[in-house]
């Protein structure tokens, strides 16, 4: 098989895998009784079952717990890294390490480093020159998380 044919075959296989993933996410959504999986953009599609699975594997981390609690309390609103630190009472480095642990757990479970919480780098503070990470949770994910943690 020549290089171009092999490449075309691999690209087609990846497209099929993406299609299968989307169908399986839809099936999970049906099983969970939701109309469809929630598309969080670059964080991908999420179902209630996936949020529950991730939470089950990561809830022992106080920094992850603080991240979920703070963003679920104010769905759709941006929560700063500083606010997460105030809640977790962890040093900044440890909080960051726990976010990295959440990404590793997600990668083990879903083969991708993704969260059911969206995030972005905020603008630079004019006084300090530092930019702070911002986090927010979709209101539907927040409702799922509250049900999961009852």
C-alpha positions in Angstrom: 0.0 0.0 0.0 1.5 3.4 -0.9 1.8 6.3 1.5 -1.2 8.3 0.1 -3.6 5.3 0.2 -2.4 4.4 3.8 -3.0 8.0 4.9 -6.5 8.1 3.3 -7.3 4.8 5.1 -6.2 6.1 8.5 -8.1 9.4 8.0 -11.2 7.4 7.1 -10.8 5.2 10.2 -10.5 8.3 12.4 -13.7 9.7 11.0 -15.4 6.4 11.6 -14.1 6.3 15.2 -15.4 9.9 15.8 -18.8 8.9 14.4 -19.0 5.8 16.6 -18.0 8.0 19.6 -20.8 10.4 18.9 -23.3 7.5 18.5 -22.2 5.9 21.8 -22.5 9.3 23.6 -26.0 9.6 22.2 -26.8 6.1 23.5 -25.5 7.0 26.9 -27.7 10.1 26.9 -30.7 7.9 26.1 -29.8 5.5 28.9 -29.5 8.4 31.3 -32.9 9.7 30.2 -31.5 13.0 28.8 -32.5 14.2 25.4 -28.9 14.3 24.2 -25.4 14.7 25.3 -24.3 18.2 26.1 -21.8 19.7 23.8 -19.3 21.8 25.7 -17.3 22.8 22.7 -13.6 22.1 23.1 -14.4 20.0 26.2 -16.5 17.7 24.0 -19.8 15.9 24.5 -20.8 14.9 28.0 -23.5 12.7 29.5 -24.7 12.5 33.0 -23.1 9.0 33.3 -19.7 10.4 32.2 -19.9 13.2 34.7 -20.7 10.6 37.4 -17.9 8.4 36.4 -15.3 11.2 36.4 -16.6 12.5 39.8 -16.4 9.0 41.3 -12.7 8.8 40.3 -11.7 12.3 41.3 -13.9 13.4 44.2 -11.2 12.4 46.8 -9.1 15.4 45.6 -10.0 18.6 47.6 -8.9 20.9 44.8 -11.2 19.1 42.3 -14.0 19.1 44.9 -13.6 22.9 45.3 -13.6 23.4 41.5 -16.8 21.4 41.0 -18.6 23.0 44.0 -17.7 26.6 43.1 -18.6 26.3 39.4 -21.8 24.3 40.2 -23.0 26.9 42.7 -22.9 29.6 40.0 -23.6 27.8 36.7 -22.7 29.8 33.6 -20.7 32.4 35.6 -17.0 32.6 35.5 -15.2 31.6 38.7 -11.5 32.6 39.1 -8.6 30.4 40.1 -8.3 32.6 43.2 -11.9 31.8 44.2 -11.2 28.1 43.8 -8.1 28.5 46.0 -10.1 30.2 48.7 -12.5 27.3 48.8 -10.0 24.5 48.7 -7.5 26.2 51.1 -4.7 24.6 49.0 -1.5 26.3 47.9 -1.7 27.4 44.2 0.8 24.8 43.1 -1.2 22.0 44.7 -4.5 23.3 43.2 -2.9 23.2 39.8 -1.5 19.7 40.4 -5.1 18.6 41.3 -6.4 20.1 38.0 -3.6 18.1 36.2 -4.8 15.0 38.1 -8.3 15.6 36.9 -7.0 15.8 33.3 -5.1 12.5 33.8 -8.1 10.8 35.3 -10.3 12.0 32.4 -7.7 10.8 29.9 -7.7 7.4 31.5 -11.5 7.2 31.4 -12.3 8.8 28.1 -9.0 8.7 26.2 -9.0 12.6 26.2 -8.0 15.2 28.6 -11.3 17.0 29.0 -13.5 18.2 31.8 -17.3 18.9 32.2 -16.2 22.4 33.2 -15.1 24.9 30.7 -12.0 27.1 31.2 -10.1 29.9 29.7 -7.2 32.2 30.4 -8.5 35.6 31.7 -7.1 39.0 30.7 -4.0 40.3 32.4 -4.5 42.3 35.5 -3.3 45.8 35.0 -1.7 46.0 38.4 0.1 42.6 38.5 0.4 41.8 34.8 -0.8 38.3 35.5 -3.7 36.6 33.8 -5.9 34.3 35.9 -7.7 31.1 34.8 -11.4 31.3 34.7 -13.8 28.3 35.0 -17.5 27.8 34.5 -20.0 25.0 34.4 -23.0 24.7 32.1 -26.3 24.8 34.1 -27.3 21.4 32.8 -24.0 19.8 33.9 -24.5 21.6 37.3 -27.9 20.0 37.7 -26.5 16.6 36.9 -23.6 17.1 39.4 -26.0 18.1 42.2 -28.1 15.0 41.5 -24.9 12.8 41.5 -23.7 14.2 44.8 -26.9 13.9 46.7 
